[in-house]
Amino acid sequence: MPSDSAIAEVAFDAQAVRADFPILGEIVNGLPLVWLDSAATTQKPAVVLERLDHFYRHENSNIHRGAHELASRATDAYEQARTTAADFLGAGGREEIVFVRGTTEAINVVAHAWGRHHLGPGDEVLITWLEHHANIVPWQQLCQATGARLRVAPIDDSGQLVLEEYEQLLSERTRIVAFAHVSNVLGTILPAREMTELAHRHGAHVLIDGAQAVSHMPVDVTALDCDWYAFSGHKVFGPTGIGVLYGKLGMLNTMAPWQGGGSTIRDVTFERTLYKPPPSRLEPGTASIADAVALGAALDYLTAVGIDRVARHEQELVAHAGEALSAVPGLKLIGTAPEKAGVISFVLDGVAPSTIGRALDAEGIAVRAGHHCAQPTVRRFGHEATVRASLALYNTRQDIDALVAVIERLASRS
Ligand code: PMP
């Protein structure tokens, strides 16, 4: 009898998935688009485009306030998206889901609404060496404002966290640990559950930046036991301008309103304001309603395709890309941890990353060349820039082969 994974490999039909994404039919510079820039943003399936269209044609209204039919439709759709996000993350309840603009905003909300009220001189914030700027700068700002100290856990030459050093950096001074579930430069999957457990043992709270994880692998915040988990809709096949901050209800209750305004309040007089409980307290002003609804559709889409099958498909592609690229003379892979998801970074002797990016673009292949908003990570490997090919469920071996063919040509000329 074939094993479960063998059945899943056979059953995953990347061509059928591709047909769900209209933009993948684009011709770029005379050739079919090869999208290898999903770590920057993912493409959107037709169900997401249609859900946005349906909302504006049939449901558009502001939410929670109107006493009319469309207000009910819009409110129901928005709140259903909250339930979908809670189920997707394995949260304890829908009230643990706060809609925000994206991962960056989610991290800033925690730094402001929790950090500024709970940190002081002598306290420490612990991050790792593979963080995106969005998970560095808000903590730097928080430390400057409160007198706390930013500590950084190192990574090794393969891009793995040095767990012993991470553990040594934890102490009773550590108030919060913030780390990426998956590195956007190296693809490293961090041992999030173990890291969270260690942090909790020292009394620290834990925020996980899931921007690069949610589209690649199953995430269960209850199993992880993290205090907060953040992701961006646009990196998981949903629209830009919408994202999710999950927080344990007990933690959300300790967070002050980070912006005053409508939606957050229970009662206002000129003397004082009484706030609603979370999540409303943390969602000031009119939300990105249609985008939240369409994010719900994106999460439903991914769930229907099957995130476990997606993970296996991508693992196979990452292994294929790693093998093919490492055979190219003069090419160095940056990030070779055994536990890797969706991201392949590299440099090529004698050819600038920007030159490689342009050469690929000329053939319709979209990658990113630069520091990927993670300068300390890239510099850790002695570079200012790398080329980054990043994958999603719609990529195929042919996409990787097209990439490798161009790189081989550039290598043979350099
Ligand atoms: N964290 C990581 C690991 C990321 O890859 C990104 C986006 N590149 C972000 C945070 C920021 O996400 P956004 O720009 O959607 O807020």
Boltz pocket constraint, residues with backbone or C-beta under 6 A from the ligand:
constraints:
  - pocket:
      binder: B
      contacts: [[A, 39], [A, 40], [A, 101], [A, 102], [A, 103], [A, 104], [A, 105], [A, 132], [A, 134], [A, 135], [A, 180], [A, 182], [A, 183], [A, 184], [A, 209], [A, 211], [A, 212], [A, 232], [A, 372], [A, 373]]
      max_distance: 6.0
